Amino acid sequence: MEGYMTIKETAEKWSLTERRVQKMCSDGKIEGIQKFGNAWVIPENAKRPADKRITTGEYRNWRKK
């Protein structure tokens, strides 16, 4: 399809894993995505959403505190 990318192409462009891009699609974090059958298509001009996962380790062993 013209103007759309596959999960694999998007993962390579954004330097992410295919599974991470699939998860973003299923969570609705990417603007303009569409699903055709079992496949997601992502607009070529879509911007990579911000990664809101916590990577500081702030919540490690929070129960032990």
FIFI-157831 format. One record per atom (N, C-alpha, C, O, CB): residue number from 0; x, y, z; atom name; residue in one letter. Coordinates in steps of 0.05 Angstrom, whole numbers, plus 5000, padded with zeros to 4 digits. Each point is the difference from the previous one (the first is absolute). Glycine has a CB too. Layout:
+------+------+------+------+------+------+
: resi :   px :   py :   pz : name : resn :
+------+------+------+------+------+------+
:  NUM :    X :    Y :    Z :   CA :    A :
...
+------+------+------+------+------+------+
***
This chain:
+------+------+------+------+------+------+
: resi :   px :   py :   pz : name : resn :
+------+------+------+------+------+------+
:    0 : 5017 : 4976 : 5000 :    N :    M :
:    0 : 4983 : 5024 : 5000 :   CA :    M :
:    0 : 5018 : 5025 : 5000 :    C :    M :
:    0 : 5020 : 5001 : 5014 :    O :    M :
:    0 : 4943 : 4974 : 5010 :   CB :    M :
:    1 : 5028 : 5044 : 4961 :    N :    E :
:    1 : 5015 : 5025 : 4998 :   CA :    E :
:    1 : 4996 : 5016 : 5025 :    C :    E :
:    1 : 4977 : 5003 : 5009 :    O :    E :
:    1 : 5019 : 4996 : 4941 :   CB :    E :
:    2 : 5025 : 5012 : 5061 :    N :    G :
:    2 : 4998 : 5017 : 5023 :   CA :    G :
:    2 : 4999 : 4986 : 5027 :    C :    G :
:    2 : 4997 : 5013 : 5021 :    O :    G :
:    2 : 4980 : 5018 : 4950 :   CB :    G :
:    3 : 5025 : 4943 : 5029 :    N :    Y :
:    3 : 4999 : 4984 : 5025 :   CA :    Y :
:    3 : 5024 : 4982 : 5002 :    C :    Y :
:    3 : 5012 : 4992 : 4980 :    O :    Y :
:    3 : 4938 : 5010 : 5020 :   CB :    Y :
:    4 : 5058 : 4992 : 5025 :    N :    M :
:    4 : 5022 : 4981 : 5005 :   CA :    M :
:    4 : 4989 : 4976 : 5016 :    C :    M :
:    4 : 4979 : 5002 : 5013 :    O :    M :
:    4 : 5055 : 5036 : 4987 :   CB :    M :
:    5 : 4981 : 4940 : 4998 :    N :    T :
:    5 : 4993 : 4977 : 5016 :   CA :    T :
:    5 : 5013 : 5002 : 5028 :    C :    T :
:    5 : 5015 : 5018 : 5005 :    O :    T :
:    5 : 4981 : 4954 : 4952 :   CB :    T :
:    6 : 4997 : 5009 : 5060 :    N :    I :
:    6 : 5012 : 4999 : 5026 :   CA :    I :
:    6 : 5031 : 4997 : 4998 :    C :    I :
:    6 : 5014 : 5013 : 5014 :    O :    I :
:    6 : 4943 : 4967 : 5005 :   CB :    I :
:    7 : 5051 : 5003 : 4963 :    N :    K :
:    7 : 5029 : 4995 : 4997 :   CA :    K :
:    7 : 5015 : 5025 : 4991 :    C :    K :
:    7 : 5021 : 5006 : 5011 :    O :    K :
:    7 : 4969 : 4946 : 4978 :   CB :    K :
:    8 : 4999 : 5061 : 4991 :    N :    E :
:    8 : 5013 : 5025 : 4990 :   CA :    E :
:    8 : 5001 : 5022 : 5022 :    C :    E :
:    8 : 5020 : 5014 : 5002 :    O :    E :
:    8 : 4964 : 4974 : 4952 :   CB :    E :
:    9 : 4994 : 5014 : 5061 :    N :    T :
:    9 : 4999 : 5020 : 5021 :   CA :    T :
:    9 : 5020 : 4993 : 5022 :    C :    T :
:    9 : 5014 : 5018 : 5010 :    O :    T :
:    9 : 4938 : 4990 : 4980 :   CB :    T :
:   10 : 5051 : 4967 : 5017 :    N :    A :
:   10 : 5019 : 4992 : 5021 :   CA :    A :
:   10 : 5028 : 5006 : 4992 :    C :    A :
:   10 : 5016 : 5010 : 5016 :    O :    A :
:   10 : 4953 : 4954 : 4998 :   CB :    A :
:   11 : 5038 : 5032 : 4960 :    N :    E :
:   11 : 5027 : 5006 : 4991 :   CA :    E :
:   11 : 5004 : 5031 : 4999 :    C :    E :
:   11 : 5022 : 5009 : 5008 :    O :    E :
:   11 : 4978 : 4949 : 4965 :   CB :    E :
:   12 : 4980 : 5057 : 5019 :    N :    K :
:   12 : 5003 : 5029 : 4999 :   CA :    K :
:   12 : 5003 : 5012 : 5027 :    C :    K :
:   12 : 5016 : 5019 : 5004 :    O :    K :
:   12 : 4956 : 4981 : 4955 :   CB :    K :
:   13 : 5013 : 4990 : 5061 :    N :    W :
:   13 : 5001 : 5011 : 5027 :   CA :    W :
:   13 : 5020 : 4986 : 5019 :    C :    W :
:   13 : 5002 : 5008 : 5023 :    O :    W :
:   13 : 4950 : 5005 : 4970 :   CB :    W :
:   14 : 5062 : 4968 : 4997 :    N :    S :
:   14 : 5019 : 4984 : 5016 :   CA :    S :
:   14 : 4987 : 4987 : 5024 :    C :    S :
:   14 : 5010 : 5002 : 5023 :    O :    S :
:   14 : 5027 : 5029 : 4962 :   CB :    S :
:   15 : 4941 : 4956 : 5010 :    N :    L :
:   15 : 4985 : 4985 : 5021 :   CA :    L :
:   15 : 4996 : 4972 : 4991 :    C :    L :
:   15 : 5006 : 4993 : 4977 :    O :    L :
:   15 : 4971 : 5049 : 5038 :   CB :    L :
:   16 : 5014 : 4941 : 5003 :    N :    T :
:   16 : 4993 : 4973 : 4992 :   CA :    T :
:   16 : 4972 : 5000 : 4987 :    C :    T :
:   16 : 4984 : 5018 : 5005 :    O :    T :
:   16 : 5045 : 4962 : 5032 :   CB :    T :
:   17 : 4966 : 4999 : 4947 :    N :    E :
:   17 : 4974 : 4998 : 4987 :   CA :    E :
:   17 : 4978 : 4997 : 5022 :    C :    E :
:   17 : 4978 : 5011 : 4997 :    O :    E :
:   17 : 5043 : 4969 : 4962 :   CB :    E :
:   18 : 4985 : 5005 : 5062 :    N :    R :
:   18 : 4980 : 4995 : 5021 :   CA :    R :
:   18 : 4993 : 5027 : 5014 :    C :    R :
:   18 : 4977 : 5004 : 5007 :    O :    R :
:   18 : 5041 : 4949 : 4999 :   CB :    R :
:   19 : 5002 : 5064 : 4998 :    N :    R :
:   19 : 4994 : 5026 : 5013 :   CA :    R :
:   19 : 4982 : 5017 : 4983 :    C :    R :
:   19 : 4982 : 5013 : 5010 :    O :    R :
:   19 : 5063 : 4985 : 5013 :   CB :    R :
:   20 : 4960 : 5002 : 4951 :    N :    V :
:   20 : 4983 : 5016 : 4982 :   CA :    V :
:   20 : 4971 : 4988 : 4999 :    C :    V :
:   20 : 4981 : 5015 : 5000 :    O :    V :
:   20 : 5059 : 4997 : 4972 :   CB :    V :
:   21 : 4958 : 4961 : 5029 :    N :    Q :
:   21 : 4973 : 4988 : 5001 :   CA :    Q :
:   21 : 4986 : 5008 : 5025 :    C :    Q :
:   21 : 4976 : 5006 : 4999 :    O :    Q :
:   21 : 5041 : 4955 : 4975 :   CB :    Q :
:   22 : 4997 : 5040 : 5048 :    N :    K :
:   22 : 4987 : 5007 : 5026 :   CA :    K :
:   22 : 4991 : 5030 : 4999 :    C :    K :
:   22 : 4979 : 5006 : 5010 :    O :    K :
:   22 : 5050 : 4960 : 5014 :   CB :    K :
:   23 : 4987 : 5051 : 4964 :    N :    M :
:   23 : 4992 : 5028 : 4997 :   CA :    M :
:   23 : 4975 : 5003 : 4983 :    C :    M :
:   23 : 4983 : 5016 : 5006 :    O :    M :
:   23 : 5065 : 4997 : 4999 :   CB :    M :
:   24 : 4950 : 4970 : 4974 :    N :    C :
:   24 : 4977 : 5001 : 4983 :   CA :    C :
:   24 : 4975 : 4990 : 5015 :    C :    C :
:   24 : 4979 : 5013 : 4999 :    O :    C :
:   24 : 5050 : 4979 : 4961 :   CB :    C :
:   25 : 4973 : 4986 : 5054 :    N :    S :
:   25 : 4977 : 4989 : 5015 :   CA :    S :
:   25 : 4992 : 5019 : 5022 :    C :    S :
:   25 : 4976 : 5000 : 5008 :    O :    S :
:   25 : 5039 : 4954 : 4980 :   CB :    S :
:   26 : 5003 : 5061 : 5024 :    N :    D :
:   26 : 4993 : 5019 : 5021 :   CA :    D :
:   26 : 4990 : 5027 : 4989 :    C :    D :
:   26 : 4991 : 5017 : 5015 :    O :    D :
:   26 : 5044 : 4961 : 5014 :   CB :    D :
:   27 : 4967 : 5025 : 4944 :    N :    G :
:   27 : 4990 : 5025 : 4988 :   CA :    G :
:   27 : 5018 : 5024 : 5004 :    C :    G :
:   27 : 4991 : 5023 : 5001 :    O :    G :
:   27 : 4964 : 4960 : 5005 :   CB :    G :
:   28 : 5071 : 5012 : 4997 :    N :    K :
:   28 : 5019 : 5022 : 5006 :   CA :    K :
:   28 : 5011 : 5014 : 4974 :    C :    K :
:   28 : 5013 : 5020 : 5002 :    O :    K :
:   28 : 4999 : 4956 : 5040 :   CB :    K :
:   29 : 4982 : 5012 : 4935 :    N :    I :
:   29 : 5010 : 5011 : 4975 :   CA :    I :
:   29 : 4976 : 5012 : 4985 :    C :    I :
:   29 : 4980 : 4987 : 4997 :    O :    I :
:   29 : 5059 : 4980 : 5000 :   CB :    I :
:   30 : 4964 : 5058 : 4995 :    N :    E :
:   30 : 4978 : 5014 : 4986 :   CA :    E :
:   30 : 4997 : 4989 : 4971 :    C :    E :
:   30 : 5020 : 4996 : 4986 :    O :    E :
:   30 : 4988 : 5045 : 5042 :   CB :    E :
:   31 : 4967 : 4955 : 4963 :    N :    G :
:   31 : 4994 : 4993 : 4973 :   CA :    G :
:   31 : 5004 : 4971 : 4992 :    C :    G :
:   31 : 4999 : 4993 : 4977 :    O :    G :
:   31 : 5014 : 5052 : 5013 :   CB :    G :
:   32 : 4990 : 4937 : 5030 :    N :    I :
:   32 : 5004 : 4972 : 4993 :   CA :    I :
:   32 : 4973 : 4988 : 4991 :    C :    I :
:   32 : 4979 : 5009 : 5008 :    O :    I :
:   32 : 5059 : 4988 : 5026 :   CB :    I :
:   33 : 4965 : 4982 : 4950 :    N :    Q :
:   33 : 4976 : 4986 : 4991 :   CA :    Q :
:   33 : 5007 : 4970 : 5000 :    C :    Q :
:   33 : 5023 : 4992 : 4998 :    O :    Q :
:   33 : 4961 : 5047 : 4974 :   CB :    Q :
:   34 : 4995 : 4945 : 5031 :    N :    K :
:   34 : 5004 : 4971 : 5001 :   CA :    K :
:   34 : 4985 : 4988 : 4977 :    C :    K :
:   34 : 4976 : 5005 : 4996 :    O :    K :
:   34 : 5030 : 4995 : 5054 :   CB :    K :
:   35 : 5008 : 4984 : 4933 :    N :    F :
:   35 : 4988 : 4986 : 4978 :   CA :    F :
:   35 : 5003 : 4971 : 5006 :    C :    F :
:   35 : 5022 : 4988 : 4996 :    O :    F :
:   35 : 4988 : 5049 : 4971 :   CB :    F :
:   36 : 4969 : 4950 : 5041 :    N :    G :
:   36 : 5001 : 4972 : 5008 :   CA :    G :
:   36 : 5017 : 4996 : 5025 :    C :    G :
:   36 : 4993 : 5010 : 5021 :    O :    G :
:   36 : 5001 : 4977 : 4931 :   CB :    G :
:   37 : 5029 : 5000 : 5045 :    N :    N :
:   37 : 5018 : 4996 : 5023 :   CA :    N :
:   37 : 5024 : 5019 : 4999 :    C :    N :
:   37 : 5016 : 5000 : 5018 :    O :    N :
:   37 : 4970 : 4952 : 4983 :   CB :    N :
:   38 : 5016 : 5064 : 4978 :    N :    A :
:   38 : 5023 : 5017 : 4997 :   CA :    A :
:   38 : 4994 : 5030 : 5006 :    C :    A :
:   38 : 4979 : 5010 : 4993 :    O :    A :
:   38 : 5038 : 4958 : 4972 :   CB :    A :
:   39 : 5002 : 5044 : 5049 :    N :    W :
:   39 : 4998 : 5029 : 5006 :   CA :    W :
:   39 : 5015 : 5015 : 4977 :    C :    W :
:   39 : 5021 : 4990 : 4991 :    O :    W :
:   39 : 4976 : 5002 : 5060 :   CB :    W :
:   40 : 4993 : 5031 : 4941 :    N :    V :
:   40 : 5015 : 5017 : 4982 :   CA :    V :
:   40 : 5002 : 5028 : 5014 :    C :    V :
:   40 : 4981 : 5009 : 5013 :    O :    V :
:   40 : 5002 : 4966 : 4946 :   CB :    V :
:   41 : 5040 : 5037 : 5038 :    N :    I :
:   41 : 5007 : 5024 : 5014 :   CA :    I :
:   41 : 5007 : 5022 : 4979 :    C :    I :
:   41 : 5016 : 4994 : 4982 :    O :    I :
:   41 : 5001 : 4980 : 5059 :   CB :    I :
:   42 : 4972 : 5049 : 4961 :    N :    P :
:   42 : 5006 : 5022 : 4981 :   CA :    P :
:   42 : 5030 : 5005 : 5000 :    C :    P :
:   42 : 5013 : 4999 : 5020 :    O :    P :
:   42 : 4942 : 5021 : 4986 :   CB :    P :
:   43 : 5056 : 4986 : 4970 :    N :    E :
:   43 : 5029 : 5006 : 4997 :   CA :    E :
:   43 : 5008 : 5024 : 5016 :    C :    E :
:   43 : 5023 : 5002 : 5009 :    O :    E :
:   43 : 4976 : 4977 : 4946 :   CB :    E :
:   44 : 4983 : 5040 : 5049 :    N :    N :
:   44 : 5007 : 5025 : 5014 :   CA :    N :
:   44 : 4993 : 4999 : 5030 :    C :    N :
:   44 : 5001 : 5020 : 5013 :    O :    N :
:   44 : 4991 : 5004 : 4944 :   CB :    N :
:   45 : 5002 : 4952 : 5053 :    N :    A :
:   45 : 4994 : 4997 : 5028 :   CA :    A :
:   45 : 5025 : 5005 : 5017 :    C :    A :
:   45 : 5022 : 4992 : 4992 :    O :    A :
:   45 : 4941 : 4975 : 4998 :   CB :    A :
:   46 : 5033 : 5046 : 5032 :    N :    K :
:   46 : 5022 : 5006 : 5018 :   CA :    K :
:   46 : 5002 : 4978 : 5022 :    C :    K :
:   46 : 4979 : 4990 : 5009 :    O :    K :
:   46 : 5017 : 5060 : 4982 :   CB :    K :
:   47 : 5028 : 4945 : 5017 :    N :    R :
:   47 : 5004 : 4980 : 5021 :   CA :    R :
:   47 : 4990 : 5011 : 5027 :    C :    R :
:   47 : 5009 : 5022 : 5008 :    O :    R :
:   47 : 5031 : 4959 : 4967 :   CB :    R :
:   48 : 4942 : 5005 : 5038 :    N :    P :
:   48 : 4991 : 5010 : 5026 :   CA :    P :
:   48 : 5022 : 4999 : 5021 :    C :    P :
:   48 : 5018 : 4984 : 4999 :    O :    P :
:   48 : 4936 : 5000 : 4989 :   CB :    P :
:   49 : 5043 : 5033 : 5032 :    N :    A :
:   49 : 5019 : 5001 : 5022 :   CA :    A :
:   49 : 4999 : 4974 : 5015 :    C :    A :
:   49 : 4979 : 4988 : 5005 :    O :    A :
:   49 : 5017 : 5062 : 4998 :   CB :    A :
:   50 : 5028 : 4941 : 5006 :    N :    D :
:   50 : 5002 : 4976 : 5016 :   CA :    D :
:   50 : 4996 : 5007 : 5029 :    C :    D :
:   50 : 5017 : 5013 : 5013 :    O :    D :
:   50 : 5015 : 4965 : 4954 :   CB :    D :
:   51 : 4945 : 5014 : 5044 :    N :    K :
:   51 : 4993 : 5008 : 5028 :   CA :    K :
:   51 : 5006 : 4979 : 5020 :    C :    K :
:   51 : 4992 : 5001 : 5023 :    O :    K :
:   51 : 4973 : 5027 : 4958 :   CB :    K :
:   52 : 5051 : 4951 : 5011 :    N :    R :
:   52 : 5007 : 4980 : 5019 :   CA :    R :
:   52 : 5021 : 5011 : 5019 :    C :    R :
:   52 : 5017 : 5017 : 4992 :    O :    R :
:   52 : 4973 : 4946 : 4974 :   CB :    R :
:   53 : 5010 : 5028 : 5059 :    N :    I :
:   53 : 5019 : 5009 : 5020 :   CA :    I :
:   53 : 5026 : 4984 : 4998 :    C :    I :
:   53 : 4999 : 4976 : 5002 :    O :    I :
:   53 : 4963 : 5038 : 5028 :   CB :    I :
:   54 : 5060 : 5000 : 4965 :    N :    T :
:   54 : 5025 : 4986 : 4997 :   CA :    T :
:   54 : 5021 : 5008 : 5021 :    C :    T :
:   54 : 5023 : 4993 : 4998 :    O :    T :
:   54 : 4967 : 5004 : 4953 :   CB :    T :
:   55 : 5001 : 5019 : 5068 :    N :    T :
:   55 : 5019 : 5011 : 5020 :   CA :    T :
:   55 : 5006 : 4980 : 5022 :    C :    T :
:   55 : 5020 : 5003 : 5015 :    O :    T :
:   55 : 4964 : 5042 : 4975 :   CB :    T :
:   56 : 5000 : 4934 : 5013 :    N :    G :
:   56 : 5003 : 4982 : 5022 :   CA :    G :
:   56 : 4988 : 5010 : 5026 :    C :    G :
:   56 : 5004 : 4989 : 5021 :    O :    G :
:   56 : 5037 : 4995 : 4957 :   CB :    G :
:   57 : 4944 : 5038 : 5020 :    N :    E :
:   57 : 4989 : 5013 : 5023 :   CA :    E :
:   57 : 4981 : 4981 : 5016 :    C :    E :
:   57 : 4998 : 5001 : 5024 :    O :    E :
:   57 : 5005 : 5043 : 4952 :   CB :    E :
:   58 : 4983 : 4939 : 5009 :    N :    Y :
:   58 : 4980 : 4982 : 5013 :   CA :    Y :
:   58 : 5011 : 4972 : 5004 :    C :    Y :
:   58 : 4984 : 4982 : 5007 :    O :    Y :
:   58 : 4981 : 5045 : 4972 :   CB :    Y :
:   59 : 5060 : 4968 : 5019 :    N :    R :
:   59 : 5011 : 4974 : 5006 :   CA :    R :
:   59 : 4999 : 4995 : 5030 :    C :    R :
:   59 : 5007 : 5018 : 5016 :    O :    R :
:   59 : 5023 : 4984 : 4944 :   CB :    R :
:   60 : 4962 : 4974 : 5047 :    N :    N :
:   60 : 4998 : 4992 : 5028 :   CA :    N :
:   60 : 4984 : 5020 : 5017 :    C :    N :
:   60 : 5007 : 5004 : 5023 :    O :    N :
:   60 : 5037 : 4973 : 4972 :   CB :    N :
:   61 : 4935 : 5034 : 4994 :    N :    W :
:   61 : 4984 : 5019 : 5014 :   CA :    W :
:   61 : 4986 : 4988 : 5024 :    C :    W :
:   61 : 4993 : 5014 : 5019 :    O :    W :
:   61 : 5001 : 5011 : 4939 :   CB :    W :
:   62 : 5001 : 4949 : 5042 :    N :    R :
:   62 : 4987 : 4988 : 5022 :   CA :    R :
:   62 : 5018 : 4997 : 5025 :    C :    R :
:   62 : 4991 : 4997 : 5022 :    O :    R :
:   62 : 4980 : 4979 : 4945 :   CB :    R :
:   63 : 5055 : 5023 : 5028 :    N :    K :
:   63 : 5019 : 4997 : 5022 :   CA :    K :
:   63 : 5006 : 5025 : 5015 :    C :    K :
:   63 : 5013 : 5000 : 5021 :    O :    K :
:   63 : 5007 : 4963 : 4953 :   CB :    K :
:   64 : 4971 : 5060 : 5016 :    N :    K :
:   64 : 5006 : 5026 : 5012 :   CA :    K :
:   64 : 4983 : 5005 : 5025 :    C :    K :
:   64 : 5003 : 5020 : 5013 :    O :    K :
:   64 : 5010 : 4997 : 4943 :   CB :    K :
+------+------+------+------+------+------+
***
